[in-house]
Amino acid sequence: MPISIRIISNPSNESVTQWNHAFPEEGGNIGRAYGAILQLSDASREVSGIHAIIRKTSRGYQIADNSTNGLFINGFDMPLGKGNQTTLSDGDVLDIGGYRLLVSCFLPDHAKVRSGEECINSSSFGEDPFSRQPEPSVETIPEVQTEPDSTMATRDIVDDDPFLSTGTMKKMKQEHFELDFPTSDEDPLRCNELQASLNLRNEAMFSSFVQQEISETPKSAQLAMVEIQKHEQFLQECSDKALEIALTRLLSELSPDAIESMFNDLSGSRFWPRKRKYWCMYKRYFTRQIETRDWQVKFKTYFHDAIRLQRNLEEGR
């Protein structure tokens, strides 16, 4: 899928005519030179002629640094380095000179809604095991060898017939149990008394342990609650500072001093000077910014930069 790059920040002395650039399938280059896929005008010459090169590989899109002043990715202080390359991902932010670019690997024009039949046919779950009728299984019953109905003895066993004896059944004698135990260890009642005493001792130890745990639990829970409140307060302070920094940066770009030169360029120079309709121009400019969501993207980027700055300051302490 081809990628697109959006200009979310530009130098104050440079005007931008096209904010969103779609790259071809095989990639392209970014730089100041004429003929680049994404040409960035730069009078200060901080942007090289071919500043960065984007290529499509088997692992995705790769961006290579071909600049003199460095290619910075996602706000890192160290540049990528000339001749080095890395993988591009959706949402990466590129800093090239005074420009800030946002990488997007999804183009809405290429999105297509598939029908229900296509979704069913291209399901990622593979074949449905319940879509086929079960085949009847035939179980083989092992053959049982039948035995003959009658058997014939080969020897005379009349003397062994127990039903031919006329004697009466003998009565079983009951054994006599002695209740006198030679030692106390063999007495079952003595063992029961020892077992009962051990159970009472174990119950007493368990109850004391439970009471100790119950007395210590409120203290540990209170300490954990205090730590959670401190952490939430710290996160709230960091968020407030980041919001203030991001809003300050965005308002500085919307100040009259920052946008007056742009309005002058849009109005142009005429032979018969007349009063410029700045209000009408600003309404058109505001409508275009809202439609392109340029201010929302800038505010989100500035907010993430401020959050990252707060974390770096906290880790440096």
C-alpha positions in Angstrom: 0.0 0.0 0.0 1.5 3.4 -1.0 2.2 6.0 1.7 1.5 9.7 2.0 3.3 12.4 3.9 1.6 15.5 5.4 3.4 18.7 6.2 2.3 19.7 9.7 4.8 22.4 10.4 6.9 24.7 8.1 9.3 27.6 8.6 7.6 31.0 9.0 9.4 32.4 6.0 8.4 29.6 3.6 4.9 29.2 2.0 3.4 25.8 1.4 1.0 25.2 -1.6 0.3 21.5 -1.1 0.2 20.1 2.4 -0.4 16.4 1.6 1.7 14.4 -0.8 1.0 10.9 -2.0 4.1 8.8 -2.9 4.1 6.2 -5.6 4.1 2.5 -4.8 7.9 2.1 -5.1 8.7 5.1 -2.9 10.4 8.4 -3.7 12.7 11.1 -2.3 12.4 14.2 -0.2 14.5 17.3 -0.6 15.0 20.8 -1.9 16.0 19.8 -5.5 13.6 20.3 -8.3 11.9 17.1 -9.4 11.7 15.5 -5.9 8.5 13.7 -5.0 8.2 16.0 -1.9 10.0 19.3 -2.7 10.6 21.5 0.3 11.5 25.1 -0.5 14.2 26.3 1.9 16.1 29.6 1.5 18.4 28.9 4.4 19.6 25.7 2.7 19.2 23.5 5.8 17.3 21.0 3.7 19.6 19.1 1.3 18.9 18.6 -2.4 18.0 15.0 -1.8 17.5 14.9 2.0 15.9 11.5 2.4 15.1 8.5 0.2 12.1 6.2 0.7 12.3 2.7 -0.8 9.9 -0.2 -0.7 11.4 -3.5 0.4 10.2 -6.9 1.5 10.0 -5.7 5.1 8.0 -2.6 4.2 9.0 1.0 3.5 12.6 2.0 4.4 13.8 5.6 4.7 17.5 6.4 4.3 19.3 9.6 5.5 21.1 11.3 2.6 21.4 14.7 4.2 24.1 17.0 5.5 22.2 18.4 8.5 20.6 15.2 9.5 17.2 13.4 9.5 15.4 13.3 12.9 12.7 10.8 13.5 10.0 11.0 16.3 11.7 13.8 18.1 15.0 12.0 18.9 17.9 14.3 19.6 20.3 12.2 17.5 19.9 12.1 13.7 19.6 8.9 11.8 23.0 9.5 10.2 24.0 9.8 6.5 23.9 6.4 4.8 21.8 4.8 7.5 18.2 3.6 7.0 15.3 2.5 9.2 11.7 1.2 8.8 8.9 3.6 8.4 5.7 3.1 10.4 2.3 4.7 10.4 2.3 7.9 12.5 6.1 8.5 12.4 7.1 12.2 12.6 10.1 13.4 10.4 12.0 16.6 11.2 13.8 17.9 8.1 15.3 21.4 8.6 12.4 23.6 9.7 9.8 21.2 8.4 7.9 18.6 10.4 6.3 15.8 8.4 3.7 13.2 9.4 3.9 9.7 7.7 0.7 7.9 6.9 0.5 4.4 5.5 -3.2 4.5 4.8 -4.9 6.4 1.9 -8.7 6.9 2.2 -9.0 6.9 -1.6 -7.7 3.3 -1.8 -10.1 2.1 0.9 -12.9 -0.2 -0.5 -15.9 -1.6 1.3 -16.2 -5.3 0.6 -19.6 -7.1 0.3 -20.7 -9.7 2.8 -20.1 -12.6 0.3 -16.5 -11.4 -0.2 -15.9 -11.2 3.5 -17.3 -14.8 4.0 -15.2 -16.1 1.0 -12.0 -14.5 2.2 -12.5 -15.3 5.9 -9.2 -15.7 7.8 -10.6 -18.6 9.8 -10.0 -21.1 7.0 -12.4 -23.9 6.2 -15.5 -24.2 8.4 -15.4 -27.7 10.0 -19.2 -27.6 10.4 -19.9 -26.8 6.7 -19.5 -30.5 5.7 -21.9 -33.3 6.5 -20.4 -35.9 8.8 -19.6 -39.1 7.2 -21.2 -42.2 8.8 -18.7 -44.3 10.5 -19.0 -48.1 10.3 -17.7 -49.8 13.4 -16.4 -53.3 13.0 -17.8 -55.7 15.6 -15.3 -58.3 16.6 -16.4 -61.8 16.2 -17.1 -63.7 19.4 -16.4 -67.3 19.5 -19.4 -69.2 20.7 -18.9 -71.9 23.4 -20.6 -75.2 23.2 -23.9 -75.6 25.1 -22.7 -78.6 27.1 -19.3 -79.9 28.1 -18.3 -83.4 29.0 -16.0 -84.2 31.8 -13.2 -86.6 31.1 -12.8 -87.9 34.6 -15.1 -89.0 37.5 -15.7 -86.1 39.9 -18.7 -87.6 41.8 -16.7 -87.7 45.0 -16.1 -83.9 44.8 -19.8 -83.0 44.8 -20.5 -80.8 47.9 -24.2 -81.5 47.8 -23.8 -85.2 48.4 -22.4 -84.7 51.9 -24.9 -85.1 54.8 -22.8 -83.3 57.4 -24.1 -80.1 59.0 -22.4 -76.7 58.5 -19.7 -75.9 61.1 -20.2 -72.7 63.0 -17.5 -70.1 63.0 -15.9 -69.3 66.3 -15.7 -65.7 67.4 -12.3 -64.5 68.4 -11.8 -63.0 71.8 -10.4 -59.4 71.9 -8.3 -58.3 74.9 -8.8 -54.7 76.1 -5.7 -54.6 78.2 -3.0 -52.7 76.3 0.6 -53.3 77.3 1.6 -49.6 76.6 -0.2 -46.3 76.4 0.9 -45.7 72.8 -1.2 -48.6 71.6 -4.4 -47.2 73.3 -6.7 -45.7 70.6 -8.3 -43.4 73.2 -4.9 -42.0 74.1 -4.2 -41.2 70.5 -7.5 -39.4 70.1 -6.7 -37.2 73.1 -3.3 -36.2 71.6 -4.9 -35.4 68.3 -7.5 -33.2 69.9 -4.9 -31.2 71.8 -2.8 -30.7 68.6 -5.9 -29.4 66.8 -6.6 -26.9 69.6 -3.0 -25.7 69.4 -3.1 -25.3 65.6 -6.4 -23.3 65.8 -5.0 -21.0 68.4 -1.9 -20.3 66.2 -4.0 -19.7 63.1 -6.3 -17.3 64.9 -3.3 -15.3 66.2 -1.8 -15.2 62.6 -5.1 -14.0 61.1 -5.5 -11.2 63.7 -2.0 -10.0 63.0 -2.7 -10.0 59.2 -5.9 -8.1 59.7 -4.2 -5.5 61.9 -1.4 -5.0 59.2 -3.7 -4.9 56.2 -5.2 -1.4 56.8 -1.7 0.1 57.1 -0.5 -1.4 53.8 -3.8 -0.4 52.0 -3.5 3.1 53.3 0.1 3.4 52.1 -0.9 2.0 48.6 -3.7 4.5 48.4 -1.3 7.4 49.2 1.1 6.2 46.5 -1.7 6.0 43.9 -2.9 9.5 44.8 0.6 10.9 44.4 1.0 9.2 41.1 -2.3 10.5 39.8 -1.4 14.0 41.0 1.9 13.8 39.2 0.3 12.6 35.9 -2.3 15.5 36.2 0.5 18.0 36.6 2.4 16.7 33.6 -0.7 16.7 31.5 -1.5 20.3 32.5 2.0 21.4 31.6 2.0 19.6 28.3 -1.4 21.1 27.4 -0.2 24.6 28.2 3.0 24.2 26.2 1.1 22.7 23.2 -1.5 25.4 23.3 1.1 28.2 23.6 3.0 26.8 20.5 -0.3 26.6 18.5 -1.4 30.1 19.5 2.0 31.5 18.5 1.5 30.2 15.0 -2.0 31.8 14.9 -0.8 35.2 16.1 -1.2 38.2 13.7 2.6 38.6 13.4 2.9 35.0 12.2 0.1 35.0 9.6 0.3 38.6 8.3 3.0 37.8 5.8 1.0 34.8 4.5 -2.1 37.0 4.0 0.1 39.6 2.1 1.4 36.8 -0.2 -2.2 35.6 -0.8 -3.5 39.1 -1.6 -0.6 39.9 -4.0 0.6 43.3 -5.2 -1.7 45.3 -7.5 -1.1 48.4 -9.5 -4.0 50.2 -7.8 -3.6 49.6 -4.1 -6.7 49.2 -2.1 -7.7 48.1 1.4 -7.2 44.3 1.8 -10.2 42.3 3.1 -8.3 40.5 5.8 -11.5 39.3 7.5 -12.8 37.5 4.3 -9.3 36.1 3.7 -9.1 34.8 7.3 -12.5 33.1 7.1 -11.4 31.2 4.0 -8.2 30.3 5.7 -10.0 29.2 8.8 -12.4 27.0 6.8 -9.6 25.4 4.9 -7.7 24.6 8.2 -10.8 23.0 9.7 -11.5 20.9 6.6 -7.9 19.6 6.4 -7.7 19.2 10.3 -4.3 20.9 10.2 -4.6 22.5 13.6 -5.8 19.3 15.2 -2.8 17.4 13.9 -0.4 20.2 15.0 -1.9 20.4 18.5 -1.7 16.6 18.9 2.0 16.6 17.8 2.9 19.5 20.1 1.1 17.8 23.0 3.1 14.5 22.4 6.3 16.5 22.2 5.5 18.2 25.5 4.7 14.9 27.2 8.0 13.4 26.0 9.9 16.5 27.2 8.3 16.2 30.7 9.3 12.5 30.9 12.9 13.3 29.8 13.1 16.0 32.5 11.7 13.6 35.1 14.2 10.8 34.2 17.1 13.3 34.3 16.4 14.1 37.9 
